[in-house]
């Protein structure tokens, strides 16, 4: 079978998903079961995967789905608990005190608070926390979902305390062979990983500084009363200031300290700087921008999760007390990821599924305490006591949150197993590479010297398929390095492009969109969201590719792998 036909067949499940979700505007609950069956057919008849391996991959996907649903449930439970305790009313009032301008609120919550949460937790938690919070303070659900997806870009490469680099890049490379080559050239493995980390941080800082402006432009264009770009450009100085308030400490941390803390420290420092600036109206527009009255919003903007606060019986609450649960989430996420003692204690409670159905290498586990869902549920339960809630209010929060899982669960039951079949397709009777690798090889063979332009797109493709920067890096890092060596160009820069592209791909990852949609009650509108988030994704991957191309071809930057 020719490489072009192989690549086309490998791409066909993704193409079908795009046609159904974006082109025909099918809801994911209709599209993804069909895409799953189509993927199974491709795997059986063209990749000649065994039925047992397909079933094992599907079961692996179901275990992963349980973890995703656990995170969704925790995020929604915390939001509903805060709603019924009265905290959301106080938080809403607090943001109006900082600034009544919705553009400023979007930057502070989605960009800065969201980046901190991404740095602490990752794995889709950002949108699951930031989007419902935006809905709670009066944003349309569709706008909140879009913003929650767009922040899954710049901070993602260093999300979950650096997991995409520490686990993704490292686990995706043949470390023994690379280390030997580095030693022969007078370098070593830690220096190489730090070089990649620094390049990722610098390029992200260049490309990502304008993301707050892009977020606001899309907010005013698609959700403003006048559907205007002009209202977005009016906040350009403040948006760029907010971008730099995050990316400067972010890049400095990546260069000086490594991959663990850039997103967390960038988010925290940026929050402190930007909220203070907003209070003093530094660089903010003279006119305040807001949405049209809620009664005028189109029905497709509205989610099934409503923030009706007028019927919540609770006492007035201080802003500090209202924010304690979210602060507690951030603190516990950081401690659980930084302290090996705490992490080991939480991981001790683990359901392990090694070599599912006897298939070597197809493993899964479910860690209810270590996953962000466990921390979110713990904080929600703690809030019951901290805010001295009546039991009936907390019971209402539990009931409302449980109902949301049904819709998200059905879609993810097909989406994530489909992803695992694609990833696990490398072991087959036809002796051909896995579907993602087949697509990547065809691209590399077709473009030759302009490959640096497209290296980030390979990373984005992996994240689109897997919904994870880390998994994309594990799938494609060795392949990307091999292409770089064949072309005689910097392997570190190409790997940086892989990591950055994989971060940007999270903005369009199907099961991330489904999971985030569930938290704001917008299941069925996934295609609408993807039609919006595809444009920032293209900007991010193409601009990153251009920077890497210039660095290699014009500036002649090399690395220790090149003797």
N, C-alpha and C positions, 0 to 999 in steps of 0.2 A: 504494500500500500504506500503511495507517495506521501511525502511529508506534508504537502499542501492539503491533500484529502484528509489525512490524519488530523491536522490542525483544525480543519473545517468541522469534522465530526466532533472533536473535543470541544469546540466553541459552540456547537449547536444547542446544548441545553441552556447556556447563558443567553444566546441569541433568542431562543424561544421565550425565556423569562422576560427579556427586554421587550419583545413584541407584545406579549400578553399584558405585562404590567404598565409599560410606558406607551406603547402604540395603541393597543386596544382598550387600555384603562380598565383591565380586569382587576378586581380585588385579589389580594394575595391568597385568600382562602379558596378561590377558584383556580388561580393560575398555578400555584405551587404543587398541588397534588398531581396535576398534569405534567409539570416539568419533572417532578420526581419519577414518574412512570417512564417518561421519555429518556431520562438519564439511565434508568435501569436497563432499558432496551439497548441503548448505546453500549453500556458496559458489558452486557451479555453477548451481543451479536457482533460487535466490532472489536472491543477490547478483550473479548473472551475471558472475562472475569468469571470465576466460579460462582454459582448461586450462593454457596456458603459464605464466600467473602463479601458478596453484596449484602446478604442478610446480616453478617457481622458488622459491616460498616453502618448499616441502618440502625442496628442496636446501639452501636457506639454513638451515633448521632442522637438517639433518644436519651442517652445518659447526659450528653452535653446539653440537650434541650432542657432537662430537669434543672441543671445549673442556671441556665438563662432565665427560666421561669421563676426560679427562686429569687434572682436579683430583681426581676420585674415586680414580684409580689412584695418584696421588702421595700422597694422604692414607693410603690403605691400605698402600702400600709402606713409608712411614715408620713406621707403627704396627708392621707385621710385622718390619721391620728392628730396631726397638727391642725387640720381643719376643725375637727370636733373638740379640740382642747381650747380653741380660740387663738392659737399662735399665729395662724395665717393672717388673721385680721391685723395683728400687730406688725407682722413682717411686711404686709402690704403698705401699711401706714408708714413704716420705716423707710421703704424705698421711695415713697412720695416725698418724705422729708429730705432724703438725699437729693432727689431730683424727680419731678413729676414727668419729665420727658421720657417717653417710652424708648427712644433710641439709646439714651444713657443707661436706662435700666437693662436693656438687652445686652449692652457691652459689659456691664458689671456682673450680671448673673450668668449669661451664657459664656462670654469670652473668658472672664477672669475667674469667677467661682467655678465655672465648668472646667477650666484648665487645671485648677488645683485638684478637683475631684478626679480628673483623668490621671494626673500625676500620681495620686494616691492609690487609685483603684484600677482604672482602665476597664477593658472587657465589656464595653457598652454601658457601664454604670453612669457615665456623664450625662447622656441624654435622658436616662431613666430618672435622674435626680433634677437636672436643670429644667427640662421641658415641663414637668408637672408644676415646678415652682413658678415658672413664668405664667402658666395657666392660672395658678392660684392668685397672682397679683393682677390679673385682668387681661392677659394676652389671649388672642384667639388660639385655639388648640393647634391649628395648622401652622400658624406663625411660630408658636413655641416649639413644635416638632422640627420645623426647618432649622431654627437656630440651634436646637439641641444636636442636630446632625452636623451642622457646619463647624461647630467647635471641635468635632472629632477629626481634626486635621493637624495643626501645628503641635499640640501637646501630645499627640498619640505615640510618636516614636519613643517618648520617654514615659509613657503611661505605666501604671502599675509598678512604680518604682524601677523603671528601666527595663521591664521584662522583654519588650520587643528587641532590644539590643542584647541584653545579658543572656536571654534564653533563645530568642529568635535567630539573631545573626550567629551567635556562638554555636547553637545547636544545629544550624543549617549548614555549617562549614565542616570540612574534613580538617579538624583542628590539628591533628598530628602531622598531616602533609603540609599544611600551611605553616605550622610552627617550624618545621624543618627548613622550609624555604626561607622563612624570615631569619632564622639563625644563620643560615648560609650567607645572608646579605647584611649581617651585623645588626639585626633588630630582634624583637621577640613578640610573642602573642599579645601580652598586655598592652604594649606600645601600639600595636596594630589596631586593636579594638578601640583604644583611646583616640587614635587618629580618625577612625570611622565616626566615633561619637562626636568629636570636635567638628568634623565636616557636616554631619547631620545637623548639629546645633546651629552652625553658621548659616547653612543654606536655608534651613527652616526659618531662621530669624529674618533673612532677607525676603523670602516668599511670604511668610506668615504675618509680617507686620501690617499688611493691608487687609488681613482677614476681618478685623472688626468693621472696617469700612464696607467690605463686601457684604457682611451680615446685615448692616444697617441699610445699605442700598437695596438689598433684596426685600428687607422688611417694609421699607417705604414704597417700593415699586409694586409689590404684590399685595400688601395689606393696608396701605394708606388710603385715606378718603379720596385723594387725587391721583392715586396710582403713579406717583412721581419719583423719578430719580433725583430730582432737584432737592427734595426734602432730605434725602440721604446725603448728598454732597454738602448740604448746609452744616453737617456735623463733622466734616472731613478733618479739621484740625484736632478736635477732641478724639476722634476715632484713631488717627495716626498716633497721637500721644498715648492712648490706651494700648495700641499695638506695641509701641516701643517700651512702655512700662512693663510689659510682659516679656518681650523678646530679648531685651538687653540683659536682664538678670538671667534669663533662660539660657542664652548663648554663653554668657560668662560662666554659669554653673556647669554647663556641658564641657566647656574647654578646661576648666580648672578642677572640677570635682568628679567628672565622669557621668554615666548615664542614669544614675538613680534619682537625682533630685531636680533636674532642670524645670520640669513642668510644675512640680509642687512649689518650688521657691519662686519661680516666675509668676505663678498664680497668686501666691501670698503677697509678694512684694508689689505686684501690680494692683491687687485689691487695695492695699494700704494707700498707694499713691493716687490711684484714680478716684476712689471714693472721697478722699480728702479734696482732690481737685474739683470734683463735682459739687461738693458742699459749698465751695467758694466760687462756683460758676466759672472756673478756669477753663477757657477755650470752649465752653458750651455755647450753643446758639442762643441768640436773644429771644427767639420765639420757641415755645414749647410745642412738641409734636405729640399727637395722640391718635389712637384709632377712632373710627366713627363710633357712635353709640352702639352697644352690643346688639340692640334690636335690629340694626341695619346690616349686620354681618350675614353673608351668604351661609346657607346651611352647611356647605362643605367645609367651612372653617371651624365648625363646632364639633367637639368630641362628645362622646357619651358620658364622660366624667365631668360633672358640673360642680362649680364652686359656689353653691348657694350658701352664703354665710349668714343671711338674715335670720334663718331658723335655727342657728346653732346657739344653744344655751350655755354660755360660759362667761366667766368674769373677765374684765379687762386685764391685759397682761403686758408687762414691760417688754421692750424690744429685746433686751438682753436675755430674759427668760425664754422668749419665743425662739431665739436663735440658738439656744444651748443644744437642742437635738442635732442641728446641722453641724455645729462646731464639734460635737461629740462624734458624729460620723467621720468627719475629717481626721480628728485625732486618733480614733480607733483604727481607721484604715491605714494611717501612717505607721502606728505602732505595730500593727499586725504584719506589715510588709517590711519593716526595718528591723524589728527585734526577732532574731531567730528563735529565741526561747518561746515567745508568744506565738509565733507562726507555727512552731512544732507542736505546741499544745493544742492549737486550733485544728491543725491537720491530723491530729491523733484520731479525730472522729472522721473517718473516711470510708466510704463504700467503694471498694476497688473491683474492677472487672477486667482482669488481665487476659490477654489472648482470647478474646470473645469468640465463641464457637470453635475454639482451637486454631484460630487464625493468628499466626505470629505477627506481633507488632500492632495489632488492633486492640488497643487498651482504652479504658475509660475509668474515670473515678468521679465521685460526687462528694465534695467537702462542705457540708452544710454550715459549719461554723466559720471556716476560713473564707469562703466565697463572700463577696460584698453583701449578698442577700442575708446572710447570717448576722452580719453587723447591723444592717438596716433594720432587721426584725428586732434585734436586741435593743437598739435605740428607740424604736417605736414602743416596745414594751416598757422601757425605762421612762419614756415620756408620760405614760399613764400615771406613774408615780410622781415624776418631777412636776407635772402640771396639775396633779391632784384631780384627775378626771373622774367624772361619774362613770360607773361601769357600763351603763347603757350607751354612753357616747363612744367608748372604746369598742364595744361590741358592734356598733354601727360601722365603725372604721374597718373592723375585721370583715364584716359581711360585704361591704362595698368593694373591698380589695379582692376578696376571693372571687367575686363574679367576673372581674376583669380578666382573670387568667384563662377562662374558657376559650375566648376568641383567639388570644395570642397562642395558646397551647396548640390549638388545632393547626394553625399555619406552620408553626415551628416544627411540628411533628413530621412535616414533609421537607421543610427547607434545610434544616441542619443535616438530616440523613443524606439528602442529595449531595451536600457539600462533602460529606465524608466519603461517599462513593467516588467522587471526582478525585479526591486526594489519595485514596487507597487503591486507585486503579493501576498503579505501577506494577503490581504483581498479577500476572495474567498469562494465559496460555499462548497468546500471540507474541509474547516477548517484545512488547513495545512500551515506551515510557508512559508514565501517568498522563492523564489528560491535560493538567496544567503545564507540565513540562513539554508536552507535544506542542502546545500553543506557543510557549515561550521560544522553543528551539526554531520554530518556523519563522517567527518574527526576527530573531537574531540572524538567521541564515539569509533572510530576504533583504535586510537593510545595510549590513556591512558597516562602513565607516561612520555612518550617522547613528549608530546604535546608542551612543551616550544620550542622544535626544530622547530615545524611547525607553531607556532602562527604567525610569520611574513608572512608566505605564505598565510594565511587567509586574512591578510591585503592587500597583493599584488593582490590576486584574486579579492577583492572588487574594487581596483583601476583599474585593468584590465577591469572589467565590467563597472565601472562608469566613468573612466577617471579622477578620483578625489580622492586625499588623504582625503579630508574633508568628502566626501560622504561615502567612505569606512569606515572611523572612526565612522560616524553616524550609519552606518548599523551594524557594528560588535562589537563596544566597549562593550555594555552590555552583549552580548553573550560571548566575550572573558573574561570579568570579572566573569561571571557565571561559566565558565569552571575552571578558576583559583580557585574560592572558593570551587568548588566541589573536586578539586584535592588537596586543602590545600596548595597552593603555592602563591607567591607574585602576587597580582592583578596588582600592579603598573608596575612591570616588563613585565607582559603579555600585558598590555595596551601599554607599550613602544614598544614592539615587533609589535603590531598592527599598531601603528603610523609609525614605520620605514618601515615595509613591505609595507604599503600603499604608502609610498613615493617611494620606489623602483618600485612598480607596475606601476607607471606613465611612466616608460621607455617602457612599452609594451602596454599601454592603446590604444585601437584601434582608438578611435576618436581623441586622442592627436596626433597619428601618421598621421592620415588623415589631421588634421588641420595644422600640421607642414609641411607636404608634399606639401600642397597648397601654402605655402609661398615661396617655392623654385621651384615650378613647377614640382613636381614629383608625382602627382596623378597617381595611377596605379601601383606604386612600393612599396606599403605598406608591402607586404609580405617579400620582400627583406630586408626592414628595420627591421622588427620584427625578422627575422632569426639572425640578428646581435645583437639586443638589448636584446634578451632573455638570453644570456649568462651572461652579467653583472647583470641582474635581479636575476638570479639563485645564482650567487656569493653573492649578497647583502642579499638576504633573508636567505640563508643557513648559512652564516657566522654570521649574526645577531642572528639566532636561536641558533647557537652553543654557542655564548656568553651568551645568556639568560639562556640556559640549564645549563651551568657551574655556572653562578651566583646563580641559584636556587638550583641545585642538589649538587654542590660541595662546593660552598661558603656559602650556606644556607641563602641567603639574603631574608629578609621578609619586610613587610611594615605595616603601621598602621591599615590596614583592618584585619590583622591577630592577634587576641587577644593573 
